[in-house]
Amino acid sequence: MSGNERKYIDEAFESNWIAPLGPNIDAFESELASYVSIKGAAAVSSGTAAIHLALELLGVGKGDLVCCPSFTFIASANPISYLGAEPIFIDSEPDTWNMSPEALEQAMMECAAEGKLPKAVIVVHLYGCIAKMTEIMSVCNRYDVPVIEDAAESLGSTYNGIQSGTFGHFGIFSFNGNKIITTSGGGMLVSNDLEAINKARFLATQARDAAQHYQHSVMGYNYRLSNILAGIGRAQLEVLDERVEARRNVFLRYVNAFRHYDNVQFMPEQIGSRSNRWLTTFTITEEDSAWKIQELLNELSANNIEARPLWKPLHQQPLFEGTRFYPHPTLEAASICEKLFQSGICLPSGSNLGIEDQMRVIEVVERVIAETVQVTIQR
Ligand SMILES: *Cc1c(COP(=O)(O)O)cnc(C)c1O
């Protein structure tokens, strides 16, 4: 927390707005919309709920197809299944680790040939790094398929000066506890389509028709954010720029520390983009990298340092067994996202990570990387 949260929570208590509506919600929506320069925002209970609403507003229903990156958190894809639709998983490409425009094009071509285009494309800006939006938007526009940007991890990241989450028809943000700003739990749906944002608010409050009695013509959800949590969100938004700076500095210290090791490759940042560096991630570019990543995870854990592998691709999850997957064109046997999963790691990257703590992480990582370099040379 940054300090100002209590002020907004107190306001909620004093005015007795302890409900999923109230002045903090209205203010949080307009302040976030203004921060990312978009016309409308609807505050909801989670990022997942925001994706669900976006898909529903685009008319996604039973039997429809939706493209989604394979290399992402499960929450990007679960709402596709909520609606009875079917995901088509798209590989990453090596320049951004995000959705491959080439693989997406291939999927679109085959869907078009089969006479059934996807109803929507979900793009994710993983770990805060912007996907190849110019190329992806061009493919989607050509096939006239709307885009939902899952910007849950990339709030504050920009591409050519434009905020992530504002390129597609809809953008979603998450304020879960692990994100760059948090309301403990919460999310936001944003769009320049104000009619759709109003409809999202309607669907998120049980789809109650305009009548004095309780009248319902369509099925809705209980997805609104509470006025108390929106108060936390307002104070968090005030420090978002500082948080982005802090996370970028954490990233730069790691880069600086490991710059001598050419087997370490940090998640690349495409020209024109500025990542919030939500998490600092790198891959080990050696043959037995999977083993080395495991050793890194073990060694960090033994030193009481929490680190994680990169996301396990969704097309390899038991839940999505048998789902269609389009790999990025490459000469290698494994797809790009499979390789990333096997060879990558997320390092501690909190906005409040102190320099001494970070030095401790760097020491352990360096010890393991240096060891593995030696091992390679000995062979
Ligand atoms: C966190 C996250 C979500 C889901 O957000 P919640 O608020 O936790 O529901 C969706 N997509 C990605 C990529 C995420 O990291």
The ligand as an SDF file (V2000), in Angstrom:
LIG
                    3D

 15 15  0  0  0  0  0  0  0  0999 V2000
   -3.7310  -11.9390  -13.3730 C   0  0  0  0  0  0  0  0  0  0  0  0
   -4.0530  -12.2280  -14.7670 C   0  0  0  0  0  0  0  0  0  0  0  0
   -5.3790  -12.3620  -15.2000 C   0  0  0  0  0  0  0  0  0  0  0  0
   -6.5550  -12.4390  -14.2910 C   0  0  0  0  0  0  0  0  0  0  0  0
   -6.7440  -11.4010  -13.4320 O   0  0  0  0  0  0  0  0  0  0  0  0
   -7.5630  -11.6440  -12.0740 P   0  0  0  0  0  0  0  0  0  0  0  0
   -7.8300  -10.2530  -11.5970 O   0  0  0  0  0  0  0  0  0  0  0  0
   -6.6640  -12.4070  -11.1690 O   0  0  0  0  0  0  0  0  0  0  0  0
   -8.7990  -12.3850  -12.4030 O   0  0  0  0  0  0  0  0  0  0  0  0
   -5.6180  -12.5440  -16.5540 C   0  0  0  0  0  0  0  0  0  0  0  0
   -4.6180  -12.6210  -17.4330 N   0  0  0  0  0  0  0  0  0  0  0  0
   -3.3320  -12.5170  -17.0540 C   0  0  0  0  0  0  0  0  0  0  0  0
   -2.2760  -12.5830  -18.1060 C   0  0  0  0  0  0  0  0  0  0  0  0
   -3.0000  -12.3470  -15.7150 C   0  0  0  0  0  0  0  0  0  0  0  0
   -1.7140  -12.2770  -15.3430 O   0  0  0  0  0  0  0  0  0  0  0  0
  1  2  1  0
  2  3  1  0
  2 14  2  0
  3  4  1  0
  3 10  2  0
  4  5  1  0
  5  6  1  0
  6  7  2  0
  6  8  1  0
  6  9  1  0
 10 11  1  0
 11 12  2  0
 12 13  1  0
 12 14  1  0
 14 15  1  0
M  END
$$$$
